[in-house]
């Protein structure tokens, strides 16, 4: 912890010597004899999703203003409206809000952040900066569900090939789950509610948000066809660890998640990219949940590996394949997220585009080969214009309601989905 704190401090106070790489020409205009007026830019989107038993509105408005070549502010506001049966919930909350500035060969980003640090597509063992909103099942957009986190990101561009960056997150916020009465409620939460309501049990929940500093340090290396990023993360678990420490007494906590990781990508050809991740988490704490019974939590290391490929084929056909391995050496009991000591998973995305990319047919699949669980999401997207998109799809969860794995427990929620998205 001392080492990570010193590195984060060094990112803030080390002297600057050379100019960092430009972060882009967003908002700039051609040079002229008259002063350039940099106007604010307002963008956003509104998404409406409907399935057999619920509807879900989600919107975002973002205000961006470039102050000069080295400074920029972004301010955002999010909207959510979720309806399921007779339950309705409105929520308005700050979105991504930050101030970005450069100083020599350093740049800084401070505010409410949404960050991406992994290489996996829709699944990552490394991308642990942001918590999530688990509103409506397994198949929502990966980045759309990220929860903004207060923090500071600092990057030192050592030279054209090396950079050192880090995050300091002073305030911890946990992920948010749906109500226990929701179709998308997790089996362990329903079980805990049943113990409290019908068996007189007590549950001592840990605070879902509190001052509890966390750190991330990253060393990145960029070569013509290879990128490597080494990480150290000292975070808290984003999902509550529930433990039955005595009969009738349950305790929730967000214990330490200390992870060492490497990720990156290899450019094989102009249309083939390979991505990889490897992460080792030391003595994580797991919830024991087996045969519908919550047991005492237990510690174990966790190792995750991912290899993926992106390929653009002729006639506008895109293929994305990933293989993942999740290994918990001391798995004393099944857990809500892993049932076997070693689990093998795979994901696939196939997309065919027609009519100058205005019509897209896409098939997504995530499979746990060990447990047999899967989620399939075929869909058709009609891009009416740059501002309006329609989507008709299907969400299929398996392998069955008797399975308490993270996917199989939703098998009764197979549903058709219709979505509209307005972008401005």
N, C-alpha and C positions, 0 to 999 in steps of 0.2 A: 504493500500500500504506500509506503514511504517513497519507493522508487517511482511509482506512477504519479504521485503528487509532485515530485521534483521535476519529472519530465513535463507535466502539464504547466508547472510554473515557468520552466525554461522557455516554453513556447510563447509565453506572454512577455518575458523581459529580455530575451536575447537581443542583442543589437542587430540592426539590419544593415546589409552591405550591398546587395544587388537587387535589381528589380525583379519581381515575380512575373510569371507568365500572365498575360492578360486573361481576364475571365470572360471575355467576349465583347462584342460590340453592340449589345442590346441597348436600344434607346438612342444610339448615336446617329448623327446626321452628317451628310457630306460637309467638309470644311468650306467655309465661305468667309467673306470679308466682314459680314455682320455677326454679332454674337449669336450662338446657337441656344435656342430656348428648349429646355428639356421638359417635355410635358409628362404628366403622370399617365400611367397605362392601367386601365381597369379591365380585368378578365374574370371569367368564372364559368360555372356550369351548374345545371340542375338535372338531377337524375331521378326518374320515377320508375320503381320496379314493382311489379305485381306478380303474385303467385296464387296458388289455389286457396290459401288461408290467410294471406296477409298482404299488405302493401307497404312500401318503404320509400320515402322521399329523402333525398340527400342533396344538399346544394353547397356551393362554395363561391364566395366573391373575394377577389384578390386585387389589392391596390398596390401598384409598383411605381416607384419613382427613383430614377437615377439622378443623384445629386451632382456627380461629376464622374470622371473615368475611374475613380477609386472608391466611390461611395454609392450605396444603394439602400433603399428601405423597401420592405415588403410588409403589407398589413392585410390580414385575411380574416374572414368571418365564415363560420360553418353553420349549417342548418340541418336538422334531422327531424323527420316525422315518421314514426313507426306505428302501424296499426295492425293488430292481430286479434281476430275475433272481436271482442268488445273492449280490448285494451288499446288505448291510444296514448302516445307519448310525444310531446314536442320538446325539442332541445335546441337552443341557440348558444354557441360558445365560440371563443376566439379560435381562429385557425392558425396557420403558420404566420407568425409575425417576427420579423428579425431586422437587424441593422447589419449590413455588410460593409466592410471597409478594408483597404489595403494600406500597408505601411512597408515600403521597401520590398523585401522578399518574403514578407509575411502577409497573410490575410486572416480576417476574423469575421465571425458570424455569431451574433448574440441575440437571444430572444426565445420565442417558442418555435422549436425546430422539428422538422421531419427529415430524417437522415436515412441514407442507404449505404451500407458498408459491406454487403455480401455479394456473392457472384451468382447465387442460385436464383432461378426464375420462379416466383410465387412460393418458394420454399428455401429456407436458408438456416444453417447452423450458426452463422456469424452475425446476422443482422438483428442485433438485440438492443439497439438504442431506444426504439420507440415501443411503448405498449400498444394495445389494439382495442378496437371496438368490435365485440363479437355480437352483432345485432341479428343477423338473419342467415345463419347457417355457414356452410363451409366454402361456398363458391363465390363470395364477393371479391371484388378487385383487391389485389394484394396491397397496393399502395393507398388505395382509397380508405382502408380501414385503419391506417396508422394514426396513433394518438399523439398530438403535439406534446413535446416535452420541453420545459424550460432549461436552457443551458447555453454554453459557450463552445464554439468550435474554432480552433486555431490551427493554421497550416503554415509550415515553414518550407519554402521551396529551396532546398539546399543547392541543387543544380537542375539541369534539364532532365536528369534521370532519377533523382532521389528527392523525396519529400517526407517530412515528419509532421504528422497531424495528431490532434487529440480532441476529446470532448470532456468537458467538466459539467456534470449534471447535479446541481445542488439539491434538487427537490425530486423525490421519488413519487411516481404515480403508477398505480397498478392498472392492468387491463380491466375492461368493463364487460360483464356478461349479461345475457338476457335474463328476464324474470324467470323464476322457477315455474311459472305458469305458462311460459312460452313453449311453442312447438320445438324451438331450438334450444331449450334448456338442457344442460348436461346432466347425465345420469347421476354423477356424484353429488351435484347440488340438490337434485330432487331427493336423493337418499338422506342427505343432511337435514333438509327441511322436514322430512318425514320423522326423523329421530327427534327433532325438536318439538314438533307439533303433537305427535302421538305417543312418544315414549318419555317425554319430560327431560330430554337431554339439554345440555347447555353448550353454547358455542361461543368461544372467546376469539373474536375476529381481530386481526391486526389492522392498524390504520391503513387505508388504501392510498393515502397520500400523506407525506411527512417530509421534513427536512432530513435527508439522509444522502450525503454526497456519493456520487458514483463517477467512475473514470473510464476513459477509453483512450488508448495510445496506439497509433498506427504508423508503421514505416513502409512507405510505398516505393517500388522500383518500376520504372517504365523503360522498356527496350522496344526496338522496332516491331517485334512480333510476340512479345511476352510482357505481361504485367504480373507482379507479385506484391502482395500486401500482407505484412505481418501484424498481428493484433494482440493486444492485452486488454481484456475487459474485466473490470471489477464492478459488477452490477448487482442488482437485487432481482430475484425471481419475479417475473411479471404476472405469473399465475399463482394464486394462493396455494400453499402447501397445507393440507388439512390433516390433522393427526388426532386419533382417538387415544389419548394418553392414559385415561382411566375410564372404566365403564360409565357411560352416560356423560362424559366430558370430552368435548372436541375443541381443539385449538387451531387457529389459522395463523400463518406467518408468511413472510416474504424473505426467505433466507438468502445468504450470499450465493451468487453465481459468478465464480471466477474462471475465466476462459482464456486459453491461449489458442490462437488460430492463425491460419494462413489461407489466403484465397487469391484468385486472379483469373487470367484467361490467356489462351494461346491462339493467335491468328494463324490458321493453317493455310488457307487461301483467302481470296477476296470475298468469297461467299460461304466460308466455313469457319466457325469460331468454337473453340473448346473452352469450357469454364470448369473451375474446380474449387473445392473448399475442404478443409480439414480443421476440426475444432476439438479441443480437449478441455472439458470442464472438470475441475478438481473438486471432489467431494460435494457434489450437488445433493440437495435434499428432495426426496420423492415421497409422494402420497401413496400409501398402500390402499388399493381398491380392487378387491377380488371377490367374484361371485356376489356383487352388489353390497359388500360389507366394507366399511371404511376402517382401516387398521391404523397401527402406529407408523408414523413416518420413519424413513430410514435413509442413510447416506450412501452414496456411491459415486464413483467417477462416471463421466459420460463422454463417449467418443462419437463424433459424427463426421461422415465423409460424403462428398457429393462430386459427381462428374457429370457434366452436361455438354451438349453440342447444339449449335444453331446452324441451320443450313438453308440457304435460299436456292431452290431448284428451278429449272426452266419453267416457263409458263406460269409465273407468279404463284408458285407453290412453296410454302414455308414449313419446315420441320424443326421442332424443338424437342429433344429427348434428354432426360435426366435419370441417373441412377443414384440412390442414396442408401447408406448403411448407418443404422443407429445402434450403438452398442453400450449396454449398461452392465458392467462385469459383475456387480454384486446386486442383482435384481432379486431381492428376497420375496417380493410379492408383485403381482401385476399392478399397474398404475393406470390413472386415467389417460395417459398419453402413450404408454408403451406396455405391452402385455408379455413380451418375450425378451430374453436377455439380448439377443441379436435379431434385429428386424431389417428386412430388405425392402426398399420402396422404389417406385419408379413413377415418373410423370411423362406425359406426352402432350404436345400441342401440334396440331396440324391445321393449316389455314390455306385455303384457296381463294384467290381474289379474281373478280371478273369486272368487266365494264369500267376499266380505268380505276380500279380499286374502290368503286362505289358499292359493290356487292361482295360480301365476304362470307364464306362458309367455314366454320371453325369447330374443331373437336378437341376438348381438353379431358385428360384423364389423370387421376392420381390413385395409385394402387399400392397397398401394403401386401407384398407377396407372401409374407410370413403369416399374417392373420387372415388374409383373404378379403380384407375390407377394400372398398374402392369408392370413388366419387367420379361420376361422368357428367360432363356439361357440354353437350353439343349445342350449337347455336348458329343462327343466321343473322347477319347484320346488314342492314341497308343504310348506307351513308347517303342520306338525301342531299346534304350539302355540307360545307365545312362547319355549319352551325347546328345541324339536326341529324341524329342517328337513331334508328329503330333496331331493336334486337328481340328475337324470338328464340327461346331456348328451352332446355330441359335439364333438371338437376336430378340425378339418380344416385342414391346412397346405398351401399350394401356392406356387409353380407347378410345381415338379418338383425331383427330387434333383440334377439337373445344375446347378441354380442355387445359387450360394454366398452368396446374400443372407441376411439375418438371419432370414427366415421360410422361404424356399424350401428351405433345407437340411434342414428338419425334415419334409418332405413324406411321408417313409416312416413317420412317427410318428402318422398319423391314427388316432384312438382314441376309443372310447366311454369316458365318465367317469361314475362313480357317486360321490356324496358325501353324507355325513351330517354334520350340525353340531349339537352340543349346546351350549346357552348357559345359563349360570347366573349 
